[in-house]
């Protein structure tokens, strides 16, 4: 019934032969597998996968029996030509990692590059991603964008250095961490940016999912409140450095430049120019520039 529903919903789109299909798989809850993903897995001639045992179990759940090709971080470069050969013969091949979207902190990038270099099509499917799931739960209203860091270095000094280098005004940071290092990461975050805010997502989409937004300085205490809180898979969103919403707090030199610019160019352009020069968040600069422009506009007679 599931395969029939998938064919009915997804079959209207074209699925060219000789193409590599990137199929996101659930990060925990099997119900997150899309009908389009089911249809593609049914349609393809072979499934390349990070772990044949994991993917084999998924395919059996769907009632599918496919040729499986193991392509993981240790053999991806050497195994990619085999997939290219299959595509050149007109076969459709799907690639799936163990969970989430291929090539996002998972194998797949080398395979995609090899297929593209051979002039063959790559068809990405939308689907589960721990990165976007965590970002949507964080509600970071001060972010102009985000940077995905994945797993930081294992050693504390290198981890702290990577954090300091990545901290950027207006940019959220998305981190992955394993259970055996989550307490060390919490300590390093507290050493580098104790006054910031973090959203911790544990076991996203699974039965015992927990999501907590709290000050970085309180993260270690939260983890220590129960042994279960140090188990599972972790995604953390380090919220963007919060810009001041008070124009008077802006550094005098930057404020003076911004005040001069708004006399000659539109507010958005003035904010963008100062952001490029200083690295300050565009949203905060835009609000300041708008306030400066409003101050200079003559009051209309009532």
TITORVEX-478226 format. One record per residue (C-alpha): residue number from 1; residue in three letters; chain; x, y, z. Coordinates in Angstrom, 1 decimal, m for minus. Each point is the difference from the previous one (the first is absolute). Example, Ala and Ser with C-alpha at 12.3 -4.5 7.8 and 13.67 -1.06 7.14 Angstrom:
nr:1 rest:ALA kette:A X:12.3 Y:m4.5 Z:7.8
nr:2 rest:SER kette:A X:1.4 Y:3.4 Z:m0.7
END
This chain:
nr:1 rest:UNK kette:A X:0.0 Y:0.0 Z:0.0
nr:2 rest:UNK kette:A X:2.9 Y:2.4 Z:0.8
nr:3 rest:UNK kette:A X:1.7 Y:m0.7 Z:m3.3
nr:4 rest:UNK kette:A X:m3.3 Y:0.6 Z:m1.8
nr:5 rest:UNK kette:A X:m0.6 Y:3.3 Z:1.8
nr:6 rest:UNK kette:A X:3.6 Y:1.1 Z:m0.8
nr:7 rest:UNK kette:A X:m0.4 Y:m0.8 Z:m3.7
nr:8 rest:UNK kette:A X:m3.3 Y:1.8 Z:m0.1
nr:9 rest:UNK kette:A X:1.3 Y:3.1 Z:1.6
nr:10 rest:UNK kette:A X:3.5 Y:0.2 Z:m1.4
nr:11 rest:UNK kette:A X:m0.1 Y:m1.7 Z:m3.4
nr:12 rest:UNK kette:A X:m1.0 Y:3.2 Z:m1.8
nr:13 rest:UNK kette:A X:3.5 Y:1.4 Z:0.1
nr:14 rest:UNK kette:A X:2.7 Y:m1.1 Z:m2.5
nr:15 rest:UNK kette:A X:2.7 Y:m2.3 Z:1.3
nr:16 rest:UNK kette:A X:2.7 Y:m0.2 Z:m2.6
nr:17 rest:UNK kette:A X:2.1 Y:m3.1 Z:m0.6
nr:18 rest:UNK kette:A X:3.7 Y:0.3 Z:0.6
nr:19 rest:UNK kette:A X:m0.5 Y:2.3 Z:3.0
nr:20 rest:UNK kette:A X:1.2 Y:m0.1 Z:3.6
nr:21 rest:UNK kette:A X:m2.8 Y:0.6 Z:2.5
nr:22 rest:UNK kette:A X:0.9 Y:1.3 Z:3.4
nr:23 rest:UNK kette:A X:m2.7 Y:m1.3 Z:2.4
nr:24 rest:UNK kette:A X:m0.2 Y:1.3 Z:3.5
nr:25 rest:UNK kette:A X:m1.0 Y:m2.6 Z:2.6
nr:26 rest:UNK kette:A X:m1.6 Y:0.6 Z:3.4
nr:27 rest:UNK kette:A X:2.2 Y:1.2 Z:2.9
nr:28 rest:UNK kette:A X:m2.0 Y:m2.0 Z:2.4
nr:29 rest:UNK kette:A X:m3.7 Y:m0.3 Z:m0.8
nr:30 rest:UNK kette:A X:m0.7 Y:m2.3 Z:m3.0
nr:31 rest:UNK kette:A X:m3.2 Y:1.9 Z:m0.7
nr:32 rest:UNK kette:A X:2.1 Y:2.9 Z:m1.2
nr:33 rest:UNK kette:A X:1.0 Y:m1.9 Z:m3.1
nr:34 rest:UNK kette:A X:m1.8 Y:1.9 Z:m2.9
nr:35 rest:UNK kette:A X:m2.2 Y:m1.7 Z:m2.6
nr:36 rest:UNK kette:A X:2.3 Y:1.3 Z:m2.7
nr:37 rest:UNK kette:A X:3.0 Y:m1.7 Z:1.7
nr:38 rest:UNK kette:A X:m2.0 Y:m3.2 Z:0.2
nr:39 rest:UNK kette:A X:m0.8 Y:0.3 Z:m3.7
nr:40 rest:UNK kette:A X:3.6 Y:0.7 Z:m1.0
nr:41 rest:UNK kette:A X:1.3 Y:m3.0 Z:2.1
nr:42 rest:UNK kette:A X:m2.6 Y:m2.1 Z:m1.8
nr:43 rest:UNK kette:A X:1.0 Y:1.3 Z:m3.4
nr:44 rest:UNK kette:A X:3.8 Y:m0.1 Z:0.0
nr:45 rest:UNK kette:A X:2.1 Y:m3.0 Z:m1.2
nr:46 rest:UNK kette:A X:2.5 Y:0.2 Z:2.9
nr:47 rest:UNK kette:A X:0.4 Y:1.7 Z:3.4
nr:48 rest:UNK kette:A X:3.4 Y:1.2 Z:1.0
nr:49 rest:UNK kette:A X:0.1 Y:0.4 Z:3.8
nr:50 rest:UNK kette:A X:2.2 Y:0.9 Z:2.9
nr:51 rest:UNK kette:A X:m0.8 Y:m3.3 Z:1.8
nr:52 rest:UNK kette:A X:m1.6 Y:m2.8 Z:m1.9
nr:53 rest:UNK kette:A X:m1.4 Y:m1.4 Z:3.3
nr:54 rest:UNK kette:A X:m1.8 Y:3.2 Z:0.9
nr:55 rest:UNK kette:A X:m1.3 Y:0.6 Z:m3.5
nr:56 rest:UNK kette:A X:m0.9 Y:m3.7 Z:m0.5
nr:57 rest:UNK kette:A X:m2.3 Y:0.2 Z:3.1
nr:58 rest:UNK kette:A X:m1.7 Y:3.1 Z:m1.4
nr:59 rest:UNK kette:A X:m0.6 Y:m1.6 Z:m3.4
nr:60 rest:UNK kette:A X:m1.4 Y:m3.1 Z:1.6
nr:61 rest:UNK kette:A X:m2.4 Y:2.1 Z:2.0
nr:62 rest:UNK kette:A X:m1.2 Y:1.4 Z:m3.3
nr:63 rest:UNK kette:A X:m0.2 Y:m3.4 Z:m1.6
nr:64 rest:UNK kette:A X:2.8 Y:0.8 Z:m2.5
nr:65 rest:UNK kette:A X:2.9 Y:m2.2 Z:m1.1
nr:66 rest:UNK kette:A X:2.7 Y:2.0 Z:m1.7
nr:67 rest:UNK kette:A X:3.7 Y:m0.5 Z:m0.9
nr:68 rest:UNK kette:A X:2.0 Y:1.8 Z:2.8
nr:69 rest:UNK kette:A X:3.3 Y:1.6 Z:m0.5
nr:70 rest:UNK kette:A X:2.1 Y:1.0 Z:3.1
nr:71 rest:UNK kette:A X:1.3 Y:3.6 Z:m0.3
nr:72 rest:UNK kette:A X:1.2 Y:1.5 Z:3.2
nr:73 rest:UNK kette:A X:2.6 Y:2.4 Z:1.2
nr:74 rest:UNK kette:A X:2.9 Y:m2.5 Z:m0.3
nr:75 rest:UNK kette:A X:m0.7 Y:m1.1 Z:m3.6
nr:76 rest:UNK kette:A X:m2.0 Y:2.8 Z:m1.6
nr:77 rest:UNK kette:A X:2.7 Y:1.3 Z:m2.3
nr:78 rest:UNK kette:A X:0.9 Y:m3.4 Z:m1.3
nr:79 rest:UNK kette:A X:m3.6 Y:m1.3 Z:m0.3
nr:80 rest:UNK kette:A X:m1.4 Y:3.0 Z:m1.8
nr:81 rest:UNK kette:A X:1.2 Y:m1.1 Z:m3.4
nr:82 rest:UNK kette:A X:m2.2 Y:m3.2 Z:0.3
nr:83 rest:UNK kette:A X:m3.1 Y:2.1 Z:0.4
nr:84 rest:UNK kette:A X:1.0 Y:2.2 Z:m2.9
nr:85 rest:UNK kette:A X:0.3 Y:m3.1 Z:m2.2
nr:86 rest:UNK kette:A X:m3.5 Y:m1.1 Z:1.0
nr:87 rest:UNK kette:A X:m1.4 Y:3.4 Z:m0.8
nr:88 rest:UNK kette:A X:1.8 Y:0.1 Z:m3.3
nr:89 rest:UNK kette:A X:m1.7 Y:m3.3 Z:m0.8
nr:90 rest:UNK kette:A X:m3.4 Y:1.7 Z:0.6
nr:91 rest:UNK kette:A X:m0.8 Y:m1.3 Z:3.4
nr:92 rest:UNK kette:A X:m1.5 Y:2.1 Z:2.8
nr:93 rest:UNK kette:A X:1.9 Y:m0.1 Z:3.2
nr:94 rest:UNK kette:A X:m1.1 Y:1.4 Z:3.4
nr:95 rest:UNK kette:A X:2.4 Y:1.0 Z:2.7
nr:96 rest:UNK kette:A X:m1.0 Y:0.0 Z:3.7
nr:97 rest:UNK kette:A X:2.0 Y:0.6 Z:3.1
nr:98 rest:UNK kette:A X:m1.0 Y:m1.7 Z:3.3
nr:99 rest:UNK kette:A X:m2.2 Y:3.0 Z:1.0
nr:100 rest:UNK kette:A X:m0.7 Y:3.4 Z:m1.3
nr:101 rest:UNK kette:A X:1.1 Y:1.7 Z:m3.2
nr:102 rest:UNK kette:A X:3.0 Y:m1.5 Z:m1.9
nr:103 rest:UNK kette:A X:3.1 Y:2.2 Z:m0.1
nr:104 rest:UNK kette:A X:m1.1 Y:2.1 Z:3.0
nr:105 rest:UNK kette:A X:2.5 Y:m1.3 Z:2.7
nr:106 rest:UNK kette:A X:m0.4 Y:m3.3 Z:m1.7
nr:107 rest:UNK kette:A X:1.7 Y:m1.7 Z:m3.0
nr:108 rest:UNK kette:A X:m1.2 Y:1.0 Z:m3.5
nr:109 rest:UNK kette:A X:1.9 Y:3.1 Z:m1.0
nr:110 rest:UNK kette:A X:2.7 Y:m1.9 Z:m1.8
nr:111 rest:UNK kette:A X:m2.6 Y:m2.2 Z:m1.8
nr:112 rest:UNK kette:A X:m1.9 Y:3.1 Z:m1.1
nr:113 rest:UNK kette:A X:3.1 Y:1.7 Z:m1.3
nr:114 rest:UNK kette:A X:1.0 Y:m3.1 Z:m2.0
nr:115 rest:UNK kette:A X:m3.4 Y:m0.3 Z:m1.6
nr:116 rest:UNK kette:A X:m0.1 Y:3.7 Z:m0.8
nr:117 rest:UNK kette:A X:3.5 Y:m0.2 Z:m1.5
nr:118 rest:UNK kette:A X:m1.2 Y:m2.8 Z:m2.3
nr:119 rest:UNK kette:A X:m2.7 Y:2.3 Z:m1.3
nr:120 rest:UNK kette:A X:m2.8 Y:m2.1 Z:1.5
nr:121 rest:UNK kette:A X:m3.0 Y:1.4 Z:1.9
nr:122 rest:UNK kette:A X:m0.4 Y:0.2 Z:3.8
nr:123 rest:UNK kette:A X:m3.5 Y:0.2 Z:1.3
nr:124 rest:UNK kette:A X:m0.3 Y:1.0 Z:3.7
nr:125 rest:UNK kette:A X:m3.2 Y:m0.7 Z:1.9
nr:126 rest:UNK kette:A X:m1.2 Y:2.2 Z:2.8
nr:127 rest:UNK kette:A X:m0.3 Y:m1.8 Z:3.4
nr:128 rest:UNK kette:A X:1.1 Y:m0.5 Z:3.5
nr:129 rest:UNK kette:A X:3.0 Y:2.0 Z:1.3
nr:130 rest:UNK kette:A X:1.1 Y:0.4 Z:3.6
nr:131 rest:UNK kette:A X:1.5 Y:3.4 Z:m0.9
nr:132 rest:UNK kette:A X:m3.2 Y:1.6 Z:m1.2
nr:133 rest:UNK kette:A X:m2.2 Y:m1.8 Z:2.6
nr:134 rest:UNK kette:A X:2.1 Y:1.4 Z:2.9
nr:135 rest:UNK kette:A X:0.2 Y:3.5 Z:m1.6
nr:136 rest:UNK kette:A X:m3.8 Y:0.1 Z:m0.2
nr:137 rest:UNK kette:A X:m0.3 Y:m0.9 Z:3.6
nr:138 rest:UNK kette:A X:2.5 Y:2.6 Z:1.2
nr:139 rest:UNK kette:A X:m2.0 Y:3.1 Z:m1.0
nr:140 rest:UNK kette:A X:3.2 Y:2.1 Z:m0.2
nr:141 rest:UNK kette:A X:m1.6 Y:3.4 Z:m0.8
nr:142 rest:UNK kette:A X:3.4 Y:1.7 Z:m0.1
nr:143 rest:UNK kette:A X:1.5 Y:m2.1 Z:m2.8
nr:144 rest:UNK kette:A X:0.6 Y:1.3 Z:m3.5
nr:145 rest:UNK kette:A X:1.2 Y:m3.4 Z:m1.0
nr:146 rest:UNK kette:A X:1.6 Y:m3.2 Z:1.4
nr:147 rest:UNK kette:A X:3.3 Y:m2.0 Z:m0.4
nr:148 rest:UNK kette:A X:0.0 Y:m3.7 Z:0.3
nr:149 rest:UNK kette:A X:3.1 Y:m1.2 Z:1.8
nr:150 rest:UNK kette:A X:m0.9 Y:m3.7 Z:0.5
nr:151 rest:UNK kette:A X:2.3 Y:m1.8 Z:2.5
nr:152 rest:UNK kette:A X:2.7 Y:2.2 Z:1.5
nr:153 rest:UNK kette:A X:3.6 Y:m1.2 Z:0.7
nr:154 rest:UNK kette:A X:0.2 Y:m2.7 Z:2.7
nr:155 rest:UNK kette:A X:2.7 Y:1.7 Z:2.0
nr:156 rest:UNK kette:A X:m1.1 Y:2.8 Z:2.4
nr:157 rest:UNK kette:A X:2.5 Y:2.7 Z:m1.1
nr:158 rest:UNK kette:A X:m0.7 Y:m0.5 Z:m3.7
nr:159 rest:UNK kette:A X:m3.8 Y:m0.1 Z:0.7
nr:160 rest:UNK kette:A X:0.2 Y:3.4 Z:1.9
nr:161 rest:UNK kette:A X:2.1 Y:1.5 Z:m2.8
nr:162 rest:UNK kette:A X:m2.5 Y:m1.2 Z:m2.6
nr:163 rest:UNK kette:A X:m2.9 Y:1.6 Z:2.0
nr:164 rest:UNK kette:A X:1.8 Y:3.3 Z:0.3
nr:165 rest:UNK kette:A X:0.8 Y:0.1 Z:m3.7
nr:166 rest:UNK kette:A X:m3.6 Y:m0.8 Z:m0.9
nr:167 rest:UNK kette:A X:m1.8 Y:2.5 Z:2.2
nr:168 rest:UNK kette:A X:m1.3 Y:2.7 Z:m2.3
nr:169 rest:UNK kette:A X:m2.6 Y:2.8 Z:0.8
nr:170 rest:UNK kette:A X:m3.4 Y:m0.9 Z:m1.5
nr:171 rest:UNK kette:A X:0.9 Y:m3.6 Z:m0.8
nr:172 rest:UNK kette:A X:m1.4 Y:m3.1 Z:1.8
nr:173 rest:UNK kette:A X:2.4 Y:m3.0 Z:0.3
nr:174 rest:UNK kette:A X:m1.3 Y:m3.5 Z:m0.4
nr:175 rest:UNK kette:A X:2.0 Y:m2.8 Z:1.7
nr:176 rest:UNK kette:A X:m0.2 Y:m3.8 Z:0.2
nr:177 rest:UNK kette:A X:1.3 Y:m1.8 Z:3.0
nr:178 rest:UNK kette:A X:0.3 Y:m3.6 Z:1.2
nr:179 rest:UNK kette:A X:m1.2 Y:m1.1 Z:3.5
nr:180 rest:UNK kette:A X:3.4 Y:m0.7 Z:1.3
nr:181 rest:UNK kette:A X:1.2 Y:3.5 Z:m0.7
nr:182 rest:UNK kette:A X:m3.1 Y:2.1 Z:0.7
nr:183 rest:UNK kette:A X:1.1 Y:1.0 Z:3.6
nr:184 rest:UNK kette:A X:3.4 Y:1.1 Z:m1.4
nr:185 rest:UNK kette:A X:m1.6 Y:2.1 Z:m2.7
nr:186 rest:UNK kette:A X:m2.3 Y:1.6 Z:2.6
nr:187 rest:UNK kette:A X:3.1 Y:1.0 Z:2.1
nr:188 rest:UNK kette:A X:1.8 Y:1.4 Z:m3.0
nr:189 rest:UNK kette:A X:m3.1 Y:2.0 Z:m1.1
nr:190 rest:UNK kette:A X:m0.1 Y:1.4 Z:3.6
nr:191 rest:UNK kette:A X:3.7 Y:1.0 Z:m0.2
nr:192 rest:UNK kette:A X:m0.4 Y:1.7 Z:m3.4
nr:193 rest:UNK kette:A X:m3.4 Y:1.6 Z:0.0
nr:194 rest:UNK kette:A X:m1.8 Y:m0.4 Z:3.4
nr:195 rest:UNK kette:A X:m2.4 Y:2.9 Z:m0.5
nr:196 rest:UNK kette:A X:m1.4 Y:m1.3 Z:m3.3
nr:197 rest:UNK kette:A X:m3.1 Y:m2.1 Z:m0.6
nr:198 rest:UNK kette:A X:m0.1 Y:m3.6 Z:m1.2
nr:199 rest:UNK kette:A X:m2.8 Y:m2.3 Z:m1.1
nr:200 rest:UNK kette:A X:0.9 Y:m3.7 Z:0.7
nr:201 rest:UNK kette:A X:m1.9 Y:m2.7 Z:m1.9
nr:202 rest:UNK kette:A X:0.4 Y:m3.5 Z:1.2
nr:203 rest:UNK kette:A X:m1.4 Y:m3.0 Z:m1.9
nr:204 rest:UNK kette:A X:m1.8 Y:2.2 Z:m2.6
nr:205 rest:UNK kette:A X:m3.2 Y:m1.6 Z:m1.3
nr:206 rest:UNK kette:A X:0.4 Y:m3.1 Z:2.2
nr:207 rest:UNK kette:A X:m2.1 Y:m1.2 Z:2.9
nr:208 rest:UNK kette:A X:2.0 Y:1.7 Z:2.7
nr:209 rest:UNK kette:A X:0.7 Y:3.2 Z:m1.8
nr:210 rest:UNK kette:A X:1.0 Y:3.0 Z:2.1
nr:211 rest:UNK kette:A X:0.4 Y:3.6 Z:m1.1
nr:212 rest:UNK kette:A X:1.2 Y:2.7 Z:2.4
nr:213 rest:UNK kette:A X:1.0 Y:3.6 Z:m0.5
nr:214 rest:UNK kette:A X:2.1 Y:1.4 Z:2.8
nr:215 rest:UNK kette:A X:3.1 Y:2.2 Z:0.8
nr:216 rest:UNK kette:A X:3.2 Y:m1.7 Z:m1.0
nr:217 rest:UNK kette:A X:1.2 Y:0.3 Z:3.6
nr:218 rest:UNK kette:A X:m2.9 Y:m2.2 Z:1.2
nr:219 rest:UNK kette:A X:0.5 Y:m2.8 Z:m2.6
nr:220 rest:UNK kette:A X:2.3 Y:m2.1 Z:2.2
nr:221 rest:UNK kette:A X:m2.5 Y:0.1 Z:2.9
nr:222 rest:UNK kette:A X:m2.8 Y:m1.0 Z:m2.4
nr:223 rest:UNK kette:A X:1.9 Y:m3.0 Z:m1.2
nr:224 rest:UNK kette:A X:0.8 Y:m1.1 Z:3.6
nr:225 rest:UNK kette:A X:m3.6 Y:0.1 Z:1.1
nr:226 rest:UNK kette:A X:m0.6 Y:m3.6 Z:m1.2
nr:227 rest:UNK kette:A X:2.3 Y:m2.8 Z:m1.5
nr:228 rest:UNK kette:A X:m2.4 Y:m0.3 Z:m3.0
nr:229 rest:UNK kette:A X:0.9 Y:3.6 Z:m1.1
nr:230 rest:UNK kette:A X:3.5 Y:m1.1 Z:m1.0
nr:231 rest:UNK kette:A X:m1.3 Y:m2.8 Z:m2.2
nr:232 rest:UNK kette:A X:m0.9 Y:0.0 Z:m3.7
nr:233 rest:UNK kette:A X:0.9 Y:2.3 Z:m2.9
nr:234 rest:UNK kette:A X:0.3 Y:3.7 Z:0.5
nr:235 rest:UNK kette:A X:m0.5 Y:3.0 Z:m2.2
nr:236 rest:UNK kette:A X:0.8 Y:3.4 Z:1.5
nr:237 rest:UNK kette:A X:m0.9 Y:3.5 Z:m1.4
nr:238 rest:UNK kette:A X:2.2 Y:2.7 Z:1.5
nr:239 rest:UNK kette:A X:m2.1 Y:3.1 Z:m0.5
nr:240 rest:UNK kette:A X:1.4 Y:3.0 Z:m1.9
nr:241 rest:UNK kette:A X:1.6 Y:2.7 Z:2.1
nr:242 rest:UNK kette:A X:m2.8 Y:2.3 Z:0.9
nr:243 rest:UNK kette:A X:0.3 Y:3.4 Z:m1.5
nr:244 rest:UNK kette:A X:m1.0 Y:3.1 Z:2.0
nr:245 rest:UNK kette:A X:m3.3 Y:1.5 Z:m1.1
nr:246 rest:UNK kette:A X:0.9 Y:3.4 Z:1.4
nr:247 rest:UNK kette:A X:1.6 Y:2.2 Z:m2.6
nr:248 rest:UNK kette:A X:1.8 Y:1.9 Z:2.7
nr:249 rest:UNK kette:A X:2.1 Y:m3.1 Z:0.9
nr:250 rest:UNK kette:A X:1.6 Y:m0.2 Z:m3.4
nr:251 rest:UNK kette:A X:3.6 Y:0.9 Z:0.0
nr:252 rest:UNK kette:A X:0.4 Y:3.8 Z:m0.6
nr:253 rest:UNK kette:A X:2.2 Y:m0.5 Z:m3.1
nr:254 rest:UNK kette:A X:m2.4 Y:m2.5 Z:m1.6
nr:255 rest:UNK kette:A X:m3.0 Y:2.2 Z:0.9
nr:256 rest:UNK kette:A X:1.7 Y:3.1 Z:m1.5
nr:257 rest:UNK kette:A X:0.7 Y:m1.9 Z:m3.3
nr:258 rest:UNK kette:A X:m3.6 Y:m1.3 Z:m0.1
nr:259 rest:UNK kette:A X:m1.5 Y:3.4 Z:0.7
nr:260 rest:UNK kette:A X:2.0 Y:1.5 Z:m2.9
nr:261 rest:UNK kette:A X:m0.9 Y:m2.8 Z:m2.4
nr:262 rest:UNK kette:A X:m3.8 Y:0.2 Z:0.7
nr:263 rest:UNK kette:A X:0.2 Y:3.6 Z:m1.3
nr:264 rest:UNK kette:A X:1.0 Y:m1.2 Z:m3.4
nr:265 rest:UNK kette:A X:m1.1 Y:m3.6 Z:m0.6
nr:266 rest:UNK kette:A X:m3.0 Y:m2.2 Z:0.9
nr:267 rest:UNK kette:A X:m0.2 Y:m1.4 Z:3.5
nr:268 rest:UNK kette:A X:0.5 Y:m3.6 Z:m1.1
nr:269 rest:UNK kette:A X:3.1 Y:0.9 Z:m2.0
nr:270 rest:UNK kette:A X:1.5 Y:2.0 Z:2.8
nr:271 rest:UNK kette:A X:m0.5 Y:m2.8 Z:2.4
nr:272 rest:UNK kette:A X:1.6 Y:m2.5 Z:m2.4
nr:273 rest:UNK kette:A X:3.0 Y:2.1 Z:m0.6
nr:274 rest:UNK kette:A X:0.7 Y:0.4 Z:3.7
nr:275 rest:UNK kette:A X:m0.6 Y:m3.7 Z:0.6
nr:276 rest:UNK kette:A X:2.6 Y:m0.9 Z:m2.7
nr:277 rest:UNK kette:A X:2.5 Y:2.3 Z:1.7
nr:278 rest:UNK kette:A X:m0.6 Y:m0.9 Z:3.6
nr:279 rest:UNK kette:A X:m1.5 Y:m3.6 Z:0.0
nr:280 rest:UNK kette:A X:m2.9 Y:1.3 Z:2.1
nr:281 rest:UNK kette:A X:m3.4 Y:m1.6 Z:m0.5
nr:282 rest:UNK kette:A X:m1.9 Y:1.5 Z:m2.9
nr:283 rest:UNK kette:A X:m3.4 Y:m0.1 Z:1.8
nr:284 rest:UNK kette:A X:1.3 Y:2.1 Z:2.9
nr:285 rest:UNK kette:A X:1.7 Y:2.5 Z:m2.3
nr:286 rest:UNK kette:A X:m3.1 Y:0.3 Z:m2.1
nr:287 rest:UNK kette:A X:m2.1 Y:0.8 Z:3.1
nr:288 rest:UNK kette:A X:2.6 Y:2.6 Z:1.0
nr:289 rest:UNK kette:A X:0.2 Y:1.5 Z:m3.4
nr:290 rest:UNK kette:A X:m3.8 Y:0.2 Z:m0.2
nr:291 rest:UNK kette:A X:0.0 Y:1.8 Z:3.4
nr:292 rest:UNK kette:A X:2.6 Y:2.5 Z:m1.2
nr:293 rest:UNK kette:A X:m2.0 Y:0.6 Z:m3.2
nr:294 rest:UNK kette:A X:m3.1 Y:0.6 Z:2.1
nr:295 rest:UNK kette:A X:1.8 Y:2.5 Z:2.2
nr:296 rest:UNK kette:A X:1.0 Y:2.0 Z:m3.0
nr:297 rest:UNK kette:A X:m3.3 Y:0.1 Z:m1.7
nr:298 rest:UNK kette:A X:m1.8 Y:3.3 Z:0.5
nr:299 rest:UNK kette:A X:m3.2 Y:m0.1 Z:2.1
nr:300 rest:UNK kette:A X:m3.1 Y:0.5 Z:m2.2
nr:301 rest:UNK kette:A X:m2.3 Y:2.8 Z:1.2
nr:302 rest:UNK kette:A X:m3.1 Y:m1.3 Z:1.6
END
